[in-house]
Amino acid sequence: MVAYGKILPKKILDIPPHGVINLHPSLLPQYRGPTPIQEAILDGQNQTGVSIIKLDEKTDHGPIIAQKKLEILEDDNNESLSNSLACEGADFLIKVLPDYLQSKLTPKEQSDKFASYTKLISPQDTKINWKKSPLEIYHQIRAYSPRPGAWTDITGKRVKILKASLNENGELEIDEVQPPGKKKMPYSEYLKGNEPLV
């Protein structure tokens, strides 16, 4: 999967006899746009997938050639899920392309009725709002780990929270952090010389 933030003009799309093919890391028409992996985790989804589509002149809008589902594991974060989707997507593409090129597969139009859209991530999106539920914060930490990293402000310094978990009571427990200008570390080590983040 390669992120490319431009819409190719029709004169380019029409050059290849079978069109231009794209591999998108979501089950389209869900999560069109630039951040489908992060949004799926943020929404607490337990399933996502890859879609092979024929590009048209709209963002992630072209007809679907094939799709494959993938489970989102409870401890998946942005990095691990991205890696899983890239590997699954590459293997799937190798299997699907020969059939498509031999006209054994007919692309199906997407239903705009069921479409959802993602957006570019801003620093404000990654700032933790401690008024949200522990589950929402847990999803946020996973969605943005390890990069760009969900963060909180403590004594004027931005500390990233890279890993957390929910205990049996549904309470958030911080496991790994990264203070500004330092390497990531266990939260227990951070607490030896710093105030608690929560």
Z-matrix of the N, CA and C atoms (Angstrom, degrees):
N
C 1 1.448
C 2 1.523 1 109.05
N 3 1.303 2 115.41 1 132.43
C 4 1.455 3 120.75 2 -179.86
C 5 1.514 4 108.43 3 -126.66
N 6 1.320 5 116.01 4 126.05
C 7 1.462 6 120.10 5 178.90
C 8 1.523 7 108.90 6 -82.20
N 9 1.323 8 116.00 7 126.70
C 10 1.464 9 121.25 8 178.96
C 11 1.518 10 106.65 9 -140.37
N 12 1.335 11 115.91 10 114.70
C 13 1.451 12 120.83 11 -169.64
C 14 1.512 13 116.13 12 -87.40
N 15 1.316 14 118.09 13 21.75
C 16 1.458 15 121.42 14 179.33
C 17 1.522 16 110.53 15 -117.73
N 18 1.314 17 116.47 16 151.10
C 19 1.455 18 121.49 17 173.95
C 20 1.533 19 108.25 18 -92.02
N 21 1.321 20 116.77 19 122.15
C 22 1.465 21 119.89 20 179.61
C 23 1.528 22 109.69 21 -72.96
N 24 1.327 23 117.93 22 134.96
C 25 1.474 24 120.33 23 178.62
C 26 1.526 25 111.49 24 -67.71
N 27 1.318 26 116.08 25 156.50
C 28 1.463 27 121.80 26 -176.51
C 29 1.532 28 111.90 27 -58.37
N 30 1.316 29 117.29 28 -35.63
C 31 1.468 30 119.55 29 -178.36
C 32 1.530 31 111.31 30 -64.11
N 33 1.325 32 117.69 31 -26.58
C 34 1.466 33 121.72 32 175.39
C 35 1.529 34 109.92 33 -81.47
N 36 1.330 35 116.33 34 -43.55
C 37 1.459 36 121.02 35 -178.40
C 38 1.527 37 112.22 36 -61.82
N 39 1.333 38 115.85 37 -28.68
C 40 1.470 39 120.22 38 -176.57
C 41 1.528 40 113.63 39 -85.76
N 42 1.327 41 117.95 40 -5.69
C 43 1.473 42 119.95 41 -177.16
C 44 1.535 43 112.12 42 -67.56
N 45 1.346 44 119.86 43 -53.23
C 46 1.476 45 118.87 44 -179.26
C 47 1.536 46 110.65 45 -68.28
N 48 1.308 47 118.52 46 139.67
C 49 1.472 48 121.72 47 -178.12
C 50 1.533 49 113.09 48 -57.55
N 51 1.334 50 116.51 49 -31.92
C 52 1.468 51 120.35 50 -178.51
C 53 1.532 52 111.93 51 -106.20
N 54 1.318 53 116.64 52 13.75
C 55 1.456 54 120.21 53 179.98
C 56 1.521 55 112.12 54 81.57
N 57 1.328 56 115.69 55 -177.56
C 58 1.467 57 122.85 56 178.60
C 59 1.522 58 108.24 57 -101.46
N 60 1.327 59 116.30 58 128.59
C 61 1.456 60 122.34 59 -174.95
C 62 1.530 61 110.07 60 -101.19
N 63 1.334 62 115.73 61 142.45
C 64 1.463 63 120.93 62 178.80
C 65 1.522 64 109.83 63 -132.23
N 66 1.324 65 115.55 64 144.16
C 67 1.460 66 121.96 65 175.09
C 68 1.522 67 107.93 66 -110.02
N 69 1.338 68 116.75 67 116.29
C 70 1.470 69 121.37 68 -174.94
C 71 1.530 70 109.85 69 -114.51
N 72 1.357 71 118.03 70 134.67
C 73 1.464 72 120.57 71 -175.20
C 74 1.537 73 114.70 72 -84.43
N 75 1.320 74 116.25 73 57.35
C 76 1.466 75 121.72 74 170.50
C 77 1.520 76 107.71 75 -161.56
N 78 1.313 77 115.90 76 168.78
C 79 1.457 78 120.63 77 175.03
C 80 1.519 79 108.03 78 -90.39
N 81 1.317 80 115.60 79 84.35
C 82 1.459 81 120.97 80 -178.40
C 83 1.528 82 110.72 81 -56.72
N 84 1.359 83 116.70 82 145.24
C 85 1.467 84 127.83 83 13.93
C 86 1.532 85 115.62 84 -85.73
N 87 1.336 86 118.15 85 8.71
C 88 1.459 87 119.91 86 175.23
C 89 1.522 88 110.71 87 -70.06
N 90 1.309 89 115.69 88 139.93
C 91 1.462 90 123.01 89 172.61
C 92 1.521 91 114.00 90 57.90
N 93 1.324 92 115.96 91 52.85
C 94 1.463 93 119.49 92 168.47
C 95 1.527 94 108.50 93 -69.64
N 96 1.322 95 116.25 94 155.47
C 97 1.460 96 118.96 95 175.15
C 98 1.515 97 113.57 96 106.70
N 99 1.359 98 116.90 97 -167.01
C 100 1.463 99 121.25 98 -165.12
C 101 1.532 100 116.95 99 -83.51
N 102 1.351 101 119.70 100 -15.71
C 103 1.468 102 119.44 101 -172.90
C 104 1.536 103 112.32 102 -131.69
N 105 1.319 104 118.02 103 52.73
C 106 1.464 105 119.91 104 -175.90
C 107 1.524 106 113.83 105 -67.39
N 108 1.323 107 117.60 106 -32.69
C 109 1.467 108 120.39 107 -178.02
C 110 1.520 109 110.40 108 -70.34
N 111 1.318 110 116.23 109 -47.03
C 112 1.463 111 119.80 110 178.91
C 113 1.533 112 111.55 111 -61.84
N 114 1.321 113 116.58 112 -42.13
C 115 1.465 114 119.98 113 -177.08
C 116 1.527 115 111.79 114 -67.03
N 117 1.320 116 117.25 115 -36.83
C 118 1.461 117 119.92 116 178.43
C 119 1.527 118 110.79 117 -62.59
N 120 1.335 119 116.73 118 -41.61
C 121 1.465 120 120.41 119 178.07
C 122 1.528 121 110.36 120 -68.91
N 123 1.323 122 116.86 121 -43.03
C 124 1.463 123 120.65 122 178.53
C 125 1.526 124 112.03 123 -57.33
N 126 1.316 125 115.92 124 -37.65
C 127 1.465 126 120.84 125 -178.43
C 128 1.523 127 112.89 126 -80.26
N 129 1.323 128 116.95 127 -1.53
C 130 1.452 129 119.80 128 178.66
C 131 1.516 130 113.94 129 73.02
N 132 1.332 131 116.98 130 25.02
C 133 1.458 132 120.23 131 179.83
C 134 1.531 133 110.46 132 -68.36
N 135 1.325 134 116.41 133 147.89
C 136 1.470 135 119.92 134 175.04
C 137 1.523 136 112.06 135 -107.04
N 138 1.339 137 115.53 136 6.15
C 139 1.459 138 120.64 137 179.58
C 140 1.523 139 110.48 138 -150.28
N 141 1.310 140 115.44 139 140.93
C 142 1.462 141 121.47 140 171.98
C 143 1.535 142 106.35 141 -143.14
N 144 1.307 143 117.83 142 -150.97
C 145 1.457 144 119.22 143 179.38
C 146 1.508 145 111.57 144 168.77
N 147 1.317 146 115.13 145 -168.02
C 148 1.459 147 121.58 146 177.70
C 149 1.524 148 108.85 147 -124.90
N 150 1.318 149 115.19 148 146.36
C 151 1.460 150 121.91 149 178.01
C 152 1.519 151 109.00 150 -124.40
N 153 1.325 152 115.99 151 128.92
C 154 1.464 153 121.26 152 172.38
C 155 1.523 154 106.42 153 -98.73
N 156 1.326 155 116.06 154 119.47
C 157 1.460 156 119.92 155 -175.85
C 158 1.525 157 110.96 156 -127.80
N 159 1.310 158 114.36 157 160.00
C 160 1.457 159 121.80 158 171.77
C 161 1.523 160 106.57 159 -94.40
N 162 1.311 161 116.22 160 120.00
C 163 1.465 162 120.03 161 -174.11
C 164 1.521 163 112.09 162 -65.82
N 165 1.344 164 114.98 163 142.80
C 166 1.458 165 120.76 164 167.68
C 167 1.525 166 107.60 165 -125.85
N 168 1.319 167 117.43 166 -161.66
C 169 1.468 168 120.04 167 -172.72
C 170 1.526 169 113.46 168 -89.99
N 171 1.329 170 117.74 169 13.37
C 172 1.453 171 121.80 170 175.66
C 173 1.521 172 109.54 171 -121.41
N 174 1.319 173 116.06 172 158.25
C 175 1.463 174 121.04 173 -176.20
C 176 1.527 175 112.26 174 -67.58
N 177 1.329 176 116.22 175 117.17
C 178 1.473 177 123.06 176 175.35
C 179 1.529 178 112.36 177 50.30
N 180 1.313 179 115.68 178 39.08
C 181 1.462 180 122.74 179 -170.90
C 182 1.526 181 112.70 180 -109.38
N 183 1.305 182 117.50 181 -17.49
C 184 1.464 183 121.33 182 -171.30
C 185 1.519 184 113.84 183 -64.46
N 186 1.333 185 116.84 184 165.03
C 187 1.461 186 121.32 185 -178.27
C 188 1.529 187 112.30 186 -62.17
N 189 1.332 188 114.99 187 145.02
C 190 1.465 189 122.27 188 -175.93
C 191 1.526 190 110.39 189 -86.92
N 192 1.321 191 115.36 190 126.27
C 193 1.462 192 121.72 191 176.81
C 194 1.530 193 110.23 192 -86.66
N 195 1.325 194 116.63 193 -44.36
C 196 1.469 195 120.91 194 179.72
C 197 1.529 196 108.80 195 -163.85
N 198 1.343 197 115.36 196 157.57
C 199 1.456 198 121.35 197 177.88
C 200 1.523 199 109.87 198 -139.49
N 201 1.328 200 115.13 199 152.90
C 202 1.459 201 120.89 200 175.61
C 203 1.524 202 108.79 201 -138.26
N 204 1.323 203 116.73 202 131.96
C 205 1.467 204 121.76 203 -179.04
C 206 1.526 205 110.67 204 -85.67
N 207 1.338 206 114.61 205 152.89
C 208 1.457 207 121.40 206 178.00
C 209 1.526 208 108.89 207 -143.86
N 210 1.318 209 116.03 208 133.90
C 211 1.462 210 121.08 209 178.83
C 212 1.529 211 110.18 210 -72.44
N 213 1.321 212 116.42 211 139.13
C 214 1.466 213 121.55 212 171.34
C 215 1.521 214 106.86 213 -94.22
N 216 1.322 215 116.55 214 116.38
C 217 1.454 216 120.83 215 -178.25
C 218 1.526 217 110.41 216 -74.66
N 219 1.312 218 115.85 217 155.81
C 220 1.461 219 121.23 218 -175.20
C 221 1.524 220 112.50 219 -59.93
N 222 1.343 221 115.88 220 -33.39
C 223 1.464 222 118.80 221 -178.67
C 224 1.523 223 112.93 222 -102.54
N 225 1.322 224 117.77 223 11.05
C 226 1.470 225 120.48 224 175.78
C 227 1.525 226 110.56 225 -62.37
N 228 1.321 227 116.03 226 140.08
C 229 1.458 228 120.54 227 169.05
C 230 1.530 229 108.42 228 -120.85
N 231 1.312 230 116.46 229 -173.92
C 232 1.464 231 120.65 230 -177.25
C 233 1.528 232 111.25 231 -56.70
N 234 1.322 233 116.68 232 -43.84
C 235 1.461 234 120.63 233 -176.99
C 236 1.522 235 112.07 234 -68.12
N 237 1.320 236 117.91 235 -49.46
C 238 1.465 237 120.53 236 -176.01
C 239 1.526 238 111.62 237 -66.64
N 240 1.330 239 116.49 238 -39.95
C 241 1.462 240 119.24 239 179.53
C 242 1.529 241 110.91 240 -70.27
N 243 1.322 242 117.11 241 -37.62
C 244 1.471 243 120.49 242 176.08
C 245 1.520 244 110.97 243 -59.79
N 246 1.346 245 115.97 244 -43.76
C 247 1.467 246 120.13 245 179.68
C 248 1.528 247 111.38 246 -64.69
N 249 1.326 248 116.42 247 -41.91
C 250 1.467 249 120.06 248 -179.95
C 251 1.523 250 111.00 249 -63.80
N 252 1.326 251 116.61 250 -44.15
C 253 1.458 252 120.78 251 -179.35
C 254 1.527 253 111.35 252 -66.80
N 255 1.328 254 116.80 253 -36.80
C 256 1.472 255 119.87 254 178.93
C 257 1.525 256 110.39 255 -64.45
N 258 1.333 257 116.99 256 -44.36
C 259 1.471 258 120.46 257 -179.84
C 260 1.521 259 111.51 258 -67.48
N 261 1.332 260 116.28 259 -47.55
C 262 1.463 261 120.34 260 179.51
C 263 1.529 262 110.52 261 -62.56
N 264 1.342 263 115.59 262 -41.58
C 265 1.456 264 120.41 263 -178.32
C 266 1.514 265 112.64 264 -64.67
N 267 1.330 266 116.91 265 -40.72
C 268 1.468 267 120.55 266 -179.93
C 269 1.525 268 110.60 267 -64.18
N 270 1.331 269 116.57 268 -45.94
C 271 1.473 270 120.26 269 179.17
C 272 1.528 271 110.94 270 -63.36
N 273 1.328 272 115.52 271 -41.02
C 274 1.463 273 120.88 272 -178.48
C 275 1.529 274 110.74 273 -65.26
N 276 1.321 275 115.93 274 -40.61
C 277 1.462 276 120.90 275 -179.88
C 278 1.531 277 111.24 276 -62.50
N 279 1.337 278 116.13 277 -41.45
C 280 1.465 279 120.61 278 179.14
C 281 1.530 280 111.19 279 -62.11
N 282 1.338 281 116.18 280 -36.02
C 283 1.463 282 120.66 281 -179.59
C 284 1.528 283 112.06 282 -75.31
N 285 1.331 284 116.40 283 -36.38
C 286 1.466 285 121.22 284 -172.41
C 287 1.528 286 112.73 285 -82.68
N 288 1.327 287 117.61 286 -38.11
C 289 1.467 288 120.93 287 -172.23
C 290 1.532 289 114.50 288 -55.81
N 291 1.337 290 119.40 289 -44.50
C 292 1.476 291 117.82 290 -179.77
C 293 1.532 292 112.67 291 -58.17
N 294 1.312 293 117.45 292 -43.16
C 295 1.470 294 120.43 293 178.53
C 296 1.520 295 111.42 294 -64.44
N 297 1.343 296 116.00 295 -39.75
C 298 1.468 297 119.14 296 179.42
C 299 1.527 298 111.06 297 -65.02
N 300 1.312 299 116.20 298 -44.42
C 301 1.467 300 120.49 299 -178.27
C 302 1.525 301 112.39 300 -67.50
N 303 1.343 302 116.33 301 -22.17
C 304 1.459 303 120.67 302 176.36
C 305 1.532 304 112.14 303 -95.36
N 306 1.337 305 114.91 304 13.10
C 307 1.479 306 122.08 305 177.33
C 308 1.522 307 113.17 306 60.96
N 309 1.335 308 116.14 307 29.93
C 310 1.461 309 120.25 308 176.72
C 311 1.526 310 111.85 309 -88.15
N 312 1.312 311 116.66 310 -11.62
C 313 1.458 312 122.11 311 179.37
C 314 1.523 313 109.23 312 -120.62
N 315 1.328 314 116.33 313 134.63
C 316 1.464 315 121.22 314 178.71
C 317 1.525 316 109.47 315 -108.26
N 318 1.335 317 118.76 316 115.31
C 319 1.466 318 120.80 317 178.63
C 320 1.532 319 111.72 318 -58.66
N 321 1.328 320 115.73 319 139.41
C 322 1.465 321 121.47 320 -179.14
C 323 1.520 322 110.05 321 -112.21
N 324 1.327 323 116.04 322 134.30
C 325 1.463 324 120.95 323 -179.47
C 326 1.529 325 110.87 324 -61.78
N 327 1.322 326 116.04 325 142.88
C 328 1.451 327 120.96 326 175.14
C 329 1.536 328 110.37 327 -76.04
N 330 1.315 329 115.91 328 153.87
C 331 1.452 330 121.14 329 175.13
C 332 1.534 331 109.32 330 -96.06
N 333 1.324 332 116.26 331 110.35
C 334 1.470 333 120.01 332 178.86
C 335 1.528 334 111.61 333 -62.54
N 336 1.304 335 116.55 334 -21.91
C 337 1.472 336 121.79 335 -179.62
C 338 1.532 337 111.25 336 -59.61
N 339 1.333 338 116.50 337 -32.23
C 340 1.462 339 120.65 338 -176.31
C 341 1.532 340 112.28 339 -105.63
N 342 1.311 341 116.55 340 13.49
C 343 1.464 342 120.27 341 -176.21
C 344 1.530 343 111.64 342 -77.26
N 345 1.324 344 115.41 343 145.51
C 346 1.461 345 121.94 344 169.90
C 347 1.520 346 107.37 345 -134.03
N 348 1.339 347 115.90 346 157.27
C 349 1.458 348 120.30 347 -170.62
C 350 1.531 349 111.11 348 -128.80
N 351 1.311 350 115.10 349 145.25
C 352 1.459 351 121.42 350 176.63
C 353 1.525 352 109.26 351 -110.61
N 354 1.331 353 115.70 352 168.41
C 355 1.460 354 120.19 353 -177.98
C 356 1.520 355 109.92 354 -135.19
N 357 1.315 356 116.03 355 167.36
C 358 1.450 357 120.70 356 175.15
C 359 1.526 358 110.01 357 -64.09
N 360 1.319 359 116.26 358 148.11
C 361 1.457 360 121.58 359 -176.76
C 362 1.522 361 109.91 360 -86.24
N 363 1.323 362 116.45 361 131.98
C 364 1.460 363 121.99 362 176.41
C 365 1.532 364 109.41 363 -107.15
N 366 1.339 365 117.93 364 160.82
C 367 1.471 366 119.95 365 177.40
C 368 1.534 367 112.59 366 -56.58
N 369 1.321 368 116.72 367 -32.29
C 370 1.457 369 119.65 368 -179.96
C 371 1.530 370 111.41 369 -68.72
N 372 1.335 371 116.63 370 -31.36
C 373 1.465 372 120.28 371 177.88
C 374 1.524 373 111.26 372 -63.53
N 375 1.325 374 116.36 373 -32.09
C 376 1.458 375 120.30 374 -174.73
C 377 1.531 376 112.98 375 -90.78
N 378 1.325 377 117.87 376 -7.51
C 379 1.470 378 120.72 377 177.20
C 380 1.523 379 109.61 378 -74.71
N 381 1.311 380 116.76 379 131.07
C 382 1.456 381 121.61 380 -178.01
C 383 1.519 382 110.81 381 -78.74
N 384 1.310 383 115.57 382 129.50
C 385 1.458 384 122.65 383 173.42
C 386 1.523 385 106.94 384 -101.29
N 387 1.328 386 116.21 385 107.63
C 388 1.458 387 120.35 386 -173.47
C 389 1.524 388 113.00 387 -71.96
N 390 1.331 389 117.17 388 -3.92
C 391 1.463 390 120.30 389 175.50
C 392 1.533 391 111.59 390 -81.09
N 393 1.339 392 115.56 391 -14.97
C 394 1.464 393 119.35 392 177.49
C 395 1.524 394 109.70 393 -73.37
N 396 1.334 395 115.40 394 166.92
C 397 1.463 396 119.92 395 -178.72
C 398 1.525 397 109.94 396 -70.67
N 399 1.359 398 117.25 397 155.13
C 400 1.466 399 119.84 398 176.50
C 401 1.527 400 112.62 399 -54.97
N 402 1.330 401 117.36 400 -36.94
C 403 1.460 402 120.51 401 -179.74
C 404 1.530 403 111.21 402 -65.41
N 405 1.333 404 117.42 403 -42.63
C 406 1.467 405 121.05 404 178.79
C 407 1.530 406 111.09 405 -63.31
N 408 1.328 407 116.37 406 -41.19
C 409 1.463 408 120.23 407 -179.97
C 410 1.530 409 110.29 408 -68.03
N 411 1.315 410 115.64 409 -38.80
C 412 1.474 411 120.80 410 177.24
C 413 1.527 412 110.71 411 -59.55
N 414 1.338 413 116.35 412 -46.00
C 415 1.461 414 120.03 413 177.36
C 416 1.533 415 110.97 414 -62.26
N 417 1.329 416 116.81 415 -40.21
C 418 1.461 417 120.75 416 -179.51
C 419 1.525 418 111.32 417 -63.12
N 420 1.315 419 117.20 418 -43.03
C 421 1.457 420 121.03 419 179.57
C 422 1.528 421 110.18 420 -62.33
N 423 1.335 422 116.97 421 -44.47
C 424 1.463 423 120.97 422 179.11
C 425 1.535 424 111.46 423 -65.34
N 426 1.318 425 116.34 424 -40.86
C 427 1.465 426 120.74 425 -175.81
C 428 1.521 427 112.56 426 -64.31
N 429 1.321 428 117.65 427 -30.24
C 430 1.459 429 120.44 428 -174.84
C 431 1.530 430 113.43 429 -111.32
N 432 1.321 431 117.06 430 11.95
C 433 1.468 432 120.36 431 -179.89
C 434 1.531 433 110.81 432 -100.18
N 435 1.327 434 118.04 433 138.35
C 436 1.456 435 127.48 434 -0.28
C 437 1.533 436 114.21 435 -87.06
N 438 1.326 437 116.84 436 -13.59
C 439 1.463 438 120.28 437 -179.45
C 440 1.516 439 110.06 438 -129.25
N 441 1.300 440 119.43 439 137.40
C 442 1.474 441 127.96 440 1.92
C 443 1.523 442 113.73 441 -78.23
N 444 1.332 443 117.45 442 -12.86
C 445 1.463 444 121.39 443 178.17
C 446 1.510 445 112.48 444 95.13
N 447 1.330 446 116.79 445 123.97
C 448 1.464 447 120.52 446 171.65
C 449 1.525 448 107.92 447 -71.34
N 450 1.318 449 116.88 448 144.11
C 451 1.462 450 118.50 449 -172.93
C 452 1.524 451 111.97 450 -141.85
N 453 1.325 452 113.23 451 161.95
C 454 1.457 453 120.74 452 174.77
C 455 1.523 454 108.37 453 -136.18
N 456 1.304 455 115.86 454 155.58
C 457 1.469 456 121.71 455 -178.11
C 458 1.526 457 109.31 456 -99.07
N 459 1.331 458 116.28 457 123.02
C 460 1.456 459 121.07 458 178.14
C 461 1.524 460 108.71 459 -131.27
N 462 1.304 461 116.15 460 118.16
C 463 1.478 462 123.33 461 -176.17
C 464 1.522 463 111.97 462 49.21
N 465 1.327 464 115.52 463 42.89
C 466 1.454 465 120.97 464 176.23
C 467 1.507 466 114.97 465 79.50
N 468 1.335 467 118.12 466 5.40
C 469 1.458 468 121.69 467 179.80
C 470 1.529 469 110.11 468 -115.25
N 471 1.321 470 115.78 469 141.36
C 472 1.457 471 122.42 470 -177.68
C 473 1.529 472 109.75 471 -91.41
N 474 1.315 473 116.28 472 110.03
C 475 1.461 474 122.02 473 179.83
C 476 1.530 475 108.58 474 -105.48
N 477 1.322 476 117.02 475 125.86
C 478 1.459 477 121.35 476 177.87
C 479 1.530 478 109.89 477 -84.55
N 480 1.317 479 115.07 478 139.38
C 481 1.457 480 120.85 479 172.99
C 482 1.527 481 106.75 480 -107.67
N 483 1.320 482 115.99 481 111.58
C 484 1.466 483 121.18 482 -171.33
C 485 1.527 484 113.05 483 -95.52
N 486 1.320 485 116.55 484 -24.67
C 487 1.461 486 119.11 485 -178.21
C 488 1.514 487 110.09 486 -150.00
N 489 1.330 488 115.62 487 137.62
C 490 1.453 489 121.12 488 178.88
C 491 1.522 490 108.28 489 -148.91
N 492 1.305 491 116.18 490 172.47
C 493 1.460 492 121.13 491 178.00
C 494 1.522 493 108.66 492 -148.52
N 495 1.306 494 115.64 493 166.36
C 496 1.459 495 121.56 494 175.04
C 497 1.525 496 108.13 495 -109.43
N 498 1.336 497 117.27 496 128.33
C 499 1.457 498 118.98 497 178.81
C 500 1.522 499 110.76 498 -80.28
N 501 1.311 500 117.39 499 -177.77
C 502 1.460 501 121.75 500 -175.13
C 503 1.523 502 113.09 501 -65.07
N 504 1.315 503 115.99 502 -16.96
C 505 1.474 504 120.65 503 176.76
C 506 1.529 505 112.76 504 -94.52
N 507 1.333 506 116.09 505 4.24
C 508 1.457 507 120.22 506 -179.89
C 509 1.510 508 113.80 507 79.20
N 510 1.314 509 117.32 508 14.09
C 511 1.459 510 121.54 509 179.72
C 512 1.528 511 109.98 510 -90.87
N 513 1.325 512 114.92 511 146.34
C 514 1.460 513 120.39 512 -178.99
C 515 1.519 514 111.05 513 -78.83
N 516 1.321 515 115.80 514 131.29
C 517 1.458 516 121.10 515 175.28
C 518 1.529 517 108.29 516 -121.45
N 519 1.316 518 116.93 517 124.28
C 520 1.455 519 122.26 518 -179.23
C 521 1.524 520 109.15 519 -82.19
N 522 1.328 521 116.62 520 132.28
C 523 1.462 522 121.45 521 -176.42
C 524 1.523 523 113.41 522 -111.58
N 525 1.330 524 117.46 523 -36.92
C 526 1.470 525 120.31 524 -174.31
C 527 1.523 526 109.99 525 -145.91
N 528 1.327 527 116.30 526 136.05
C 529 1.469 528 121.46 527 -177.94
C 530 1.525 529 109.80 528 -134.95
N 531 1.328 530 113.80 529 167.38
C 532 1.462 531 120.19 530 174.40
C 533 1.527 532 108.67 531 -138.29
N 534 1.325 533 117.51 532 104.18
C 535 1.468 534 120.66 533 176.24
C 536 1.525 535 110.16 534 -68.79
N 537 1.335 536 118.27 535 158.99
C 538 1.469 537 120.35 536 -179.06
C 539 1.525 538 111.98 537 -59.93
N 540 1.337 539 115.87 538 131.66
C 541 1.456 540 121.07 539 177.43
C 542 1.507 541 115.37 540 75.78
N 543 1.348 542 117.44 541 8.18
C 544 1.466 543 120.18 542 -178.51
C 545 1.523 544 110.33 543 -127.57
N 546 1.344 545 115.25 544 167.55
C 547 1.446 546 120.70 545 176.95
C 548 1.529 547 109.98 546 -77.79
N 549 1.334 548 115.41 547 163.19
C 550 1.458 549 119.14 548 177.18
C 551 1.520 550 109.45 549 -64.80
N 552 1.333 551 115.27 550 151.86
C 553 1.457 552 120.39 551 -177.14
C 554 1.523 553 110.11 552 -152.62
N 555 1.338 554 117.28 553 157.62
C 556 1.460 555 119.16 554 173.99
C 557 1.528 556 110.11 555 -61.48
N 558 1.308 557 116.13 556 145.33
C 559 1.469 558 120.12 557 -179.20
C 560 1.527 559 110.87 558 -61.20
N 561 1.331 560 116.94 559 -32.46
C 562 1.468 561 120.42 560 179.00
C 563 1.524 562 111.25 561 -61.70
N 564 1.346 563 116.81 562 -35.85
C 565 1.463 564 120.40 563 177.04
C 566 1.521 565 111.15 564 -70.84
N 567 1.336 566 115.65 565 -40.51
C 568 1.465 567 120.11 566 178.76
C 569 1.525 568 111.04 567 -58.55
N 570 1.330 569 116.48 568 -39.34
C 571 1.469 570 120.84 569 -175.65
C 572 1.531 571 113.53 570 -68.69
N 573 1.326 572 116.88 571 -15.33
C 574 1.466 573 119.26 572 -178.76
C 575 1.527 574 112.98 573 -67.13
N 576 1.344 575 116.79 574 -22.91
C 577 1.464 576 118.14 575 -179.79
C 578 1.514 577 113.42 576 -135.32
N 579 1.341 578 116.65 577 11.94
C 580 1.460 579 119.75 578 -176.02
C 581 1.528 580 111.50 579 -139.57
N 582 1.342 581 114.63 580 162.02
C 583 1.455 582 120.36 581 177.03
C 584 1.529 583 109.95 582 -72.53
N 585 1.335 584 117.41 583 151.31
C 586 1.469 585 119.82 584 175.11
C 587 1.516 586 111.30 585 -59.48
N 588 1.324 587 116.64 586 149.21
C 589 1.461 588 121.01 587 -179.12
C 590 1.523 589 112.23 588 -83.61
N 591 1.315 590 117.00 589 -19.66
C 592 1.473 591 120.49 590 -178.25
C 593 1.522 592 108.63 591 -116.96
